[in-house]
Amino acid sequence: MLEHENRLIEQQVARGFRWLRFDAPLEQAFRHYLFDTGRWLRFFLVLSSLVVLVLVTLFDHALLNTPPRLDAVAHPLQRWVTLPALIVALLLTLRPGHRQKSDISLVITAILLVASVLIQRAVGAGYGFDVPIEFIATTIAAIFFLGRLPFRRFFLFALVLTLVMLWVEYAFVEPERDGWYRVGVACMMILLSCVGGYFFEYVMRDAWLQRKLLENLATRDPLTGLANRRAFNLLAERALRMARRDREPLALAILDVDAFKPFNDIYGHTAGDNCLRRIARTIGAVPRRPLDVCGRYGGEEFIIALHGAGEADAAAMFQTLCSNIEQLHIPNSGSTNAAFVTASIGLAVADDPSIVSMQELIELADEALYRAKSRGRNQLCIADTPAAAATAPLRVVSKASRGSLN
């Protein structure tokens, strides 16, 4: 799983992302990161906008001496359109599980705010009152830098809103020469916001990729590329929690390479490292579901957790794994039970994960591995979960080359 994610990240870095888009799995993860890290910035943006709107609604006539007929248009827009939209956006920002709804709500709120300002400018122009056009540029800039919306999601709206602004200015406001100067400044602010928003997100994406790569390297065994022991423990605990939630079984196996010390003594440590890498690639093909995880547990020991795998399925998969390792045909003249490198596996299956801890499963699998070693190696031994251990002994699957159950 870590190897696959690292490969995706490295491929993405090599291809680049000038269109601010990753491949689907990375893009989804980045958007969650963008929302999670910027949620409180978005909350501050919406809350401050809400406070400003309330103050403007209450005091704009007294402070700005707005014409009564403009108030008759502005106040309904503020109270019944933009104010409810801001409240909805604020509530959705506080709900981490509503990322997409929050994004959509923020875009709609920005459109309503800009539309409200444009309507007030068009109406105010008829009474000689100038509603500041800078509100529009400020709104768009704030969305780009504080809203933490994906650039591609808001850029098109920003472009459309700018064109609508120019049309309203030309068709309804008809500003004087200095008024068009202010319109030009507002357009320049919007353009700079778009350029800054693009590079801001580009830098964020690049930093996120590099951080993910470093995190994965810190949790990956450098020799085999599998999860290291610490990472496996964390991922396996998560798999156990999900198995409890879904009421599905969880299988855990510990694999030990047979006669590995004699192999190292005869062929050297370089050959030993290459041997472990080949075995790790074979083990890495076992996990098939998102919550499945495998790792190097130390030395020549590997550990695998399979979410949703019952005893029969897990036994068949690990029996096949034993066979596949032997069929790598890595010579081992130091082995007393086979001509090639083989492996022994201890397996523990929790049909009801709610009654067992990860540590108990590891201990059961380790005990089963000890039995597999003591009974001749190159075989799979299955332990019983704590609920059944009092009435049922360990069971042994015969040597991989025979492919039958004892």
N, C-alpha and C positions, 0 to 999 in steps of 0.2 A: 504494500500500500504506500509506504513512504517512498520506495523506489519509483513507483508509478507517478506519484505527485512530483517528485524531484525531476523526473524526465519531462513532465508537462511544463514545469516552470522553466527548465533549461531550454526547451524548444521555444517557449514563448519569448524568452529573452533574446534568443538567436533571431527569431522572426521580427521582433519589435512589435510595437503597438501604437503606431502613429495615429491610427483611427480611434484610439482609446477604447479598444475592445479586446478582451482575452478570449481564449477558447472557453466553451460553455462551463465546464466545472470550475475553472479559475475565475471566470467572470461572476458567477453566482457567489462564490466565496468573497470576492473583492467587494461586491455591492453590499453584502452583509457587513463587512468590515467598515465600509464607508459610512453606512448608517449608524452602526454601533459606536464608532469613535466620534461621529459628529452629531450624535443625537442631542447632546446638551447645548451645542452651538446652535442647532436648529431650534431647540426649545427657547433659547435666549432671543434668537431672531424673531420668532413668532410672538413671544411674550412682549418684547419691546415694541413691536409693531402694533400689538393690541393696545398697549398703554398709550402710545402716541395717538392712535385712532380715537380712543376714548377721550383723551384731552382735547383733540381737535374738534370732535363732535360737541363737547361741552363748551369750549371757549373760543371757537373760531370766529363767531360773530363779534364777540367783545374785543378780541385781540386784533383781528384782521379787518373788521368793519365790512364783512361780506354783505352783498346786496340780499335783501330778504328773498327775492325770487331764486337766487342761486342757492340759498339755504333750503328752500322748498324742494330743490332737486338733490342737493348734497346730503342732507340729513337722512332721508330714506335710503339712499345708496349706502351710507356709512352704517346705519343701524340695522338694516334688513338684508344687506348683501355682504359687504366686506367684513363686518363684525362677526356674524355667524360663521363665515368661512374661516376666519382666524381662530375662532374658538374650536372648531372641528379640527383644524390643523394642529392646534396646541394639544388637544386630547390625544390625537393619533401619534404625536411625537412621543408621548409618555408611554405608548404601548409598543414594546420591542418587537412583538410578533406581527406588527402591522406595517412592515417596511414599505411594501408596494403601495398600500393605501395612503401612507404618510407622504410618499413621493408624489402621488397623484394629487393629493389634497393640497400640497404646497404649490404645485404648478397651477392648479385652479385658483388658489388664493392670489398668487402673483398676477394672473390674468385679470381677475376681478379688481384687484387694487389698481392696476394700470388702466383698465377700462373705466373705473370710477374717476380717476384723475383726468382722463381724456374727456369724459362727458362733462365734468365740471369745468374744464378749460373751454370747451365749446360753448357751454351755457354762459360762463362768466365773461367770455369775449363779447357777447351781445350786450352786456351791461358795463363794459369797460373795466372788468375786474380780471386780473391776471393770476390764475392759479399756477403756482410754480411748476414748470415742466421738469425741474430737477428731481421731483418725486419719482418720476418714471425711471430715470437713469439710476437713481439710488436703489430703487426696488430691484432692478435687474442685477446690479452689482452685488447687492446683499445676497440674492439667491445663489449667485455663482460662488461666492466666497464663504458664506456662512450657512447656506441651506444644505450643503453637502449633497446636492443632487448630481447624478452622473451627467457629465458635460453634454453628451449626445442627447440626453433626454430633455434638457432645457434649452439648448442652443437654437433649435428650430423655433421654439416659442418666442425666444428673445428676438430672433430675426423678424418674425411675423409681427410682434408687438411694436418693433421699431418702424416697420413699414406702415402699420396702422397709425402710429403716432404722426409720421410725416404726412399721411393723407388727411388726418384730422386737422393738422396745422394748416395745410394748404386749403382745404375745403371749408373749414368752419372758423378757425381762429384768425387766419389771415394776418399774421404778425407784421409789424414794421421791420425795418432793416435790422435794428438792434435785436428784435425778437427772433429773427432768423439766425442771428449770431448765437443766441442762447440755445436754439434748436440744434445748431451745429455742434455746440459744446456738449449738449446732452448726447448726441449721436457719437461723438468722440469718446465720451465716458462709457457708453454701451460697448463700443468697439474694443476699448482697452479692457473692459470687464470680460469680454469674450476671449480675447487673447490671453489675459491673465488666468481666466478660468481654465482654458485649455492646458496651459503649462503647469498650473497648480495641480490639476488632476494627473497630468503626465508624471510629474515628480512623485505624487502619491502612489501611483501604480508601480513605478520603478522601485520605490522604497519598500512597498508591500511585497513585491516579488523577491527582492533581496533578503528581506526579513524572514519570509517563509522559507527560503532556501537555507538560510543560516539556522533557523529553528529545526528544519528537517535534518541538516547535517549534525546538529547537536544531539539528535535523538536516533541517529542511525549508526549501526556498527560499521566502522570504517573498512573492515576486511570484507565482509559479506554483503553489505548494503541493506541488510535487514534491520528491523528495529533493535536498538540495544535493550538491555535489561530494564532500565528505568522507563523507557518509552513503552516497552511491552506491558509492564505492570499498569501503567496509566491507561493504555488502550484496552487491555483485557478487563480492567475494572469497569470501563465504560460499556464494553460488550456484555458483561455480567448484568449491569444495571438495565440495559436494553432488553436482555433476555428475560429478566424479572418482569419488566413492564409488559413485554409482548407475550409472556407466559410460553416461551419457547425454550427448548433445551440448549445447553451449552457444552461443547466438548473441548477438553483441554488435553493436549498430548505433549510429553517431553521425549525428545529424540536424542540419542547419544550415538556417536559414531563408534563402531566396534574397533577395538585394537588400534586406536589412533596413536597412542604413545609409541608402540613398536613401529608403526608406519613412519612417524617422524624420525625415529632413531635410524631407520634403514634408508629412507629416501630424502631426508633433510627437511628443514622447516619451510623452505620455499615450495617444495612439493606438497607439504602439509597445508600451506595457505591456499595453494591452487585447488587442492582436494576439497577444502571447506567451502571455497567459492562455488565450485561445481555443485556440491551438495546443497548449498544455500539457494542456488538458482532453481534446483529441483523442488526444494521446500517452498520457495516463493510462488510456485505455480499452484500450490494447494488452495490458498484462500481465494474464494470466488465471490463472496458477498461483501458489501461495504464494511460490515463490522468484524469480519474475519481478520485475524492479525497473526503474524509469525515474527519471531525474533531469535537472535542469538542470545542464549542465556548465560553463556560463559564457556570458554575453552571449546570443546567439541560438542557441547550440548545446545540443542535448539528447542524452542517451545512454540506451540501453535494453539490458538484458540479459534474455534469455529462456532459462530452464532447460528442457532437453529438446526444444528446437526444432531440427530438422534444417534443412539448407540450403533445401530446397524449401518447407517450411512457413514458415520465416522470410522468405524472399524474397516469398512470396505476402502475408504479413501486412504487410510494410513497403511493398510495392507498393500495397496497399490504403491504407496510412497516407498515402503521397504523394498518392493520389487524394482522400482525405478532407480533407486540408489544403487542396488546391486548391479543393475543393467547399465550403469555408467561405465562399468568394466575398468575401474581404477585398480590396478594391481596392488595387492597387499600381501607380500610374502611373510609378513609378521603375524598374520591372522591364523588362528588354529582352527577356524570353523569355515573359512571360505577362501577362494583364491583372489577375490576382489574385496574392495571396501564395502562393508555392509553397515546396517544401523539397527539398533534396538529401540522400540518405542513403548512407553507406558502411557496408557490412555485412561482418563476419567471422564465420565459423562454425567452431567447433572440434568436429569429429566425435569426436575423442579428446582430451578436456580434460587428460589426464595429461601431454601433451607440449607444452603451451603455458601461458604465464603470462597473467595478466590484462593486464599491461602490453603484452605482445606482441599480444594481441587488440585492444587499444585502438589501438596503432600501425598494425595492419593495417586496422582500420576507418577510421582517420583518413586513411590513404593512399587507400583506396577512395573516401572522401568527396571528397578532392582531385580524383580522376579524374572523379567525377560532376560536380563544379563545372566542371572544364575542358572537359567534353564537352557543355556546354549547360545544366546545372542541371535541376531538376525531374525527377530520375531516381534510380534505385537502382543502385549499383555494388557488386559482390560480390568480396571478396578471397579468396585461398586461404590456408589455414592453413600454418604453417611446413613441415609435412611434405610439402605439395604445391606449395609456392611455387616450388620449383626447376624444376618441369616444366610448370606451368600459369600462364597470365597472369591478370590481373584480368579479370572479366567484367562487362558492363554490362547492366542492365535498362533498357529504353527509357523514354522519358518516361511519366509516370503516365497521361496522357490517352490514350496508345496501348494500354497494357496488354499488350504482347508482349515476348518476350525476344529479344535480339540474340545 
